[in-house]
Amino acid sequence: MIHYLVIGHACDEEQESLERWFSEKDGEQPNSYLEKLFIDQVRHDWDYDPDKEIYVDFILKSNSPIEVQYG
């Protein structure tokens, strides 16, 4: 599996993250696709106005699960 962690934020808001994984047969995903997934998820989760800017800060890729520890 290929694991991705997308980290970003909406304008004047805290950072958010999105974890996704894809099978080897799906292959690597383009950054534009991952960015769209992240932006759509953040807009959905927080019910942001469509005009509010959402930025992708980092896209991390790994062949093993990515563990995030907060705090």
C-alpha positions as CSV (number, residue, x, y, z in Angstrom):
1,M,0.0,0.0,0.0
2,I,1.0,3.6,-0.5
3,H,0.1,5.9,2.4
4,Y,-0.3,9.6,2.1
5,L,-0.7,12.3,4.8
6,V,-1.9,15.7,3.6
7,I,-1.5,18.6,6.0
8,G,-3.0,22.1,5.3
9,H,-5.2,24.8,6.7
10,A,-8.1,27.1,5.9
11,C,-7.3,30.8,6.0
12,D,-7.1,32.0,9.6
13,E,-7.8,28.5,10.9
14,E,-5.8,25.7,12.6
15,Q,-4.0,23.0,10.6
16,E,-5.9,19.9,9.6
17,S,-4.7,16.6,8.2
18,L,-6.1,13.9,5.9
19,E,-4.8,10.3,5.7
20,R,-5.4,8.2,2.6
21,W,-4.0,5.0,1.4
22,F,-4.1,3.3,-2.0
23,S,-3.3,-0.2,-3.1
24,E,-0.2,-0.9,-5.2
25,K,-2.4,-1.6,-8.2
26,D,-3.8,2.0,-7.9
27,G,-0.2,3.3,-7.9
28,E,1.0,6.7,-6.9
29,Q,-1.6,9.5,-6.8
30,P,-0.9,12.9,-8.3
31,N,-0.5,15.8,-5.9
32,S,-3.4,17.6,-7.6
33,Y,-5.8,14.7,-6.8
34,L,-4.6,14.6,-3.2
35,E,-5.0,18.4,-2.8
36,K,-8.5,18.2,-4.2
37,L,-9.4,15.4,-1.7
38,F,-8.0,17.4,1.2
39,I,-9.8,20.6,0.2
40,D,-13.1,18.9,-0.4
41,Q,-12.9,17.0,3.0
42,V,-12.0,20.2,4.9
43,R,-14.9,22.1,3.3
44,H,-17.3,19.3,4.1
45,D,-16.1,18.7,7.7
46,W,-16.1,22.4,8.7
47,D,-18.9,23.7,6.4
48,Y,-16.6,26.5,5.1
49,D,-17.8,29.1,2.6
50,P,-16.7,28.0,-0.9
51,D,-14.8,31.3,-1.2
52,K,-12.6,30.6,1.9
53,E,-9.1,29.8,0.8
54,I,-7.7,26.4,1.8
55,Y,-4.0,25.7,1.6
56,V,-2.1,22.5,1.4
57,D,1.1,22.8,3.3
58,F,2.6,19.3,3.0
59,I,2.0,16.0,1.3
60,L,3.9,13.1,2.8
61,K,4.1,9.7,1.1
62,S,5.2,6.4,2.7
63,N,5.2,2.7,1.9
64,S,4.1,2.0,5.6
65,P,1.4,3.6,7.7
66,I,2.1,7.2,8.8
67,E,1.6,7.6,12.5
68,V,0.7,11.1,13.8
69,Q,1.2,12.0,17.4
70,Y,-0.4,15.3,18.5
71,G,0.8,17.2,21.6
